[in-house]
Amino acid sequence: MNENVLFSSFQLKHYTLRNRIGVAPMTRMSSQHDSIPRQDVLDFLVRRAKKEAAIVYTEAIVTDYESAQGYPGQARMLTQRQIDAWGPVVRAIQKEGAVAIMQMFHCGRVSWPEINPAKRIISASPFTPKQKNPLAGSPYPIPDEMSSFDVEHVIQGFVETAKGAIAAGFDGVEIHGAHGYLISQFLSPYSNQRTDGYGGSTENRYHFAHEIIQAVSKVIPEERLLTFRISDWGVVDREVSLFGKKAEYQEIIRLLSKEPIDAISLSTYDYSRKAFGTDRNMAQVTREVTDLPLMICGKIYDRNSAEDALKDADIVLSAKSLLLNPNWVAEVRERKALPIHKSDEANVAYTETSLP
Ligand SMILES: Cc1cc2nc3c(=O)[nH]c(=O)nc-3n(C[C@H](O)[C@H](O)[C@H](O)COP(=O)(O)O)c2cc1C
């Protein structure tokens, strides 16, 4: 591949990205009672835009005050005060030449009651993950199986949060369908044992994602972006392949490709790792069945890995490298030898340390 592709522009719908590098969504757990992140956490995003990232994703914003939250200090985009707090940040990111996208999610069963105002946990089916909740130090509680009322309520949470993002001026919105959170819990046979129209066949398990995408797309103006994040792994029970088989995963990607979305963001542990027992990585397996723009993330840490990952995708996202190294984009450009950062190092994200 032409090695200059990484620093060439890319047309993402109506947006001309200045290069192929984006800041992956990163939860920071810094909000207080008002669900607004600390100012230095917001300013961090502006600094990454200033340092040449082409896309800046927000942390995952939780979609309601009932059951969506899974971690302390998460943010929301549902009140005028929250919208007003983000507005100047979004404008500053744009002024620095980057595209600002808000990610939103519902944690589903990866949560515990005390953390949600309504003290309620919901999921596709009333089953818990196998592992304990590392933050609460106890088993995850059995979630309520979602009723049709719950489904409608959750969809409305995504819609209202997307409206908040548009009011704050974001260039786009991402629906977080990855990492074993609520949408992923519906998609995966590992957590979805329903026997109604939301469970059973692949298409039925996809139905919840379909309804959210359709409802959200109606409140996103035509000129803005809608992306969908997906992964074959979850933050709990990490060893489990959420789709199990290549054919199953590709069927979901085919269904996604029919939706009014502008890109698929593919999250992996390691972009180069072979997937589903094949000799192809996740991006290659995804590319086989979609023409949508593809973002790839997972252990992209230097110029070589970024160029290699771009052979099978259009945009690379980095989390840990861009979290810990403010000069990462410039150093990638200079082909500097750079480290692969460990997960432990990223824990600084959840502290009161103001990152450079
Ligand atoms: C501190 C931290 C917070 C994260 N929060 C989110 C999040 O809110 N939403 C999300 O989709 N992924 C989240 N991730 C996962 C990253 O976006 C990314 O997929 C993962 O870290 C692998 O990329 P990397 O190897 O470049 O770090 C987070 C990762 C880190 C390190």
The ligand as an ORCA input file, in Angstrom:
! r2SCAN-3c Opt
* xyz 0 1
  C      -9.493      4.496     29.334
  C     -10.284      3.791     28.265
  C     -11.658      4.023     28.177
  C     -12.409      3.419     27.154
  N     -13.730      3.740     27.012
  C     -14.407      3.333     25.915
  C     -15.709      3.843     25.627
  O     -16.261      4.686     26.347
  N     -16.323      3.393     24.506
  C     -15.744      2.489     23.663
  O     -16.345      2.108     22.656
  N     -14.517      1.993     23.909
  C     -13.828      2.415     24.981
  N     -12.542      1.986     25.197
  C     -11.919      1.059     24.232
  C     -11.105      1.848     23.196
  O     -11.934      2.725     22.446
  C     -10.340      0.901     22.251
  O     -11.284      0.156     21.503
  C      -9.399     -0.044     22.979
  O      -8.693      0.626     24.016
  C      -8.342     -0.632     22.025
  O      -7.620      0.386     21.392
  P      -6.084      0.713     21.767
  O      -5.307     -0.573     21.585
  O      -5.671      1.784     20.808
  O      -6.042      1.169     23.202
  C     -11.777      2.548     26.233
  C     -10.406      2.295     26.369
  C      -9.671      2.915     27.337
  C      -8.180      2.655     27.403
*
